[in-house]
Amino acid sequence: MALRISLSSSPSLHPTPSGRNYSPTSSLVPTRCVDWSSNKRRVASAISKEIRKESIVTVRCSLEATQEEAAAAAVAVAVAVEGQVTEVSKDTFWPIVNAAGDKVVVLDMYTQWCGPCKIIAPKYQELSEKYLDVVFLKLDCNQDNKPLAKELGIRVVPTFKILKEGKVIKEVRGAKFDDLVVAVDTAKSS
């Protein structure tokens, strides 16, 4: 998406949002913003002769990628490695789960400040090295990933969600390693 700004070449009085006029100090004064992201023909025909005489400058920024491009980029980097715990985000979680197919997926939902999360993390890593046919993921339930955590129904950390074919089939709340091992074995056998 590109932001287009019309610039006038001669100084004049322009109303501000508050209704007051101001005298510009520069020779290039923004007079209108035109959104060209939707129907270009309709927007172009609605522009007055005054604006057509003005220069239209395209300003690009780092937020230019569309949601589709961002999702495609997330899919490109969404790869889980066997024998390792893969860090996921709200953008990479579902592509990895969908790519896992009928494999069991275990998601560790944690936070940076959680003591029990830190204690169980090395054991979770060992579990991922033991079960090579299971995909092990971890999600930091921070502000960025809050929508996914809410979608998955997180209430306490750590919480382990066991998924199969894209659906949550088991949940283990708390740093209960033995319960987690039983849940993974049960999911694998079903």
Secondary structure as UniProt FT lines:
FT   STRAND          3..8
FT   STRAND          14..15
FT   TURN            17..18
FT   STRAND          21..22
FT   STRAND          29..34
FT   HELIX           40..46
FT   HELIX           49..53
FT   STRAND          55..59
FT   HELIX           62..64
FT   HELIX           67..77
FT   TURN            82..83
FT   STRAND          85..88
FT   TURN            90..92
FT   HELIX           93..100
FT   TURN            101..102
FT   STRAND          104..110
FT   TURN            112..113
FT   HELIX           115..130
FT   TURN            132..133
FT   STRAND          134..140
FT   TURN            144..145
FT   HELIX           146..151
FT   TURN            152..153
FT   STRAND          159..164
FT   TURN            165..166
FT   STRAND          167..173
FT   HELIX           177..189
//
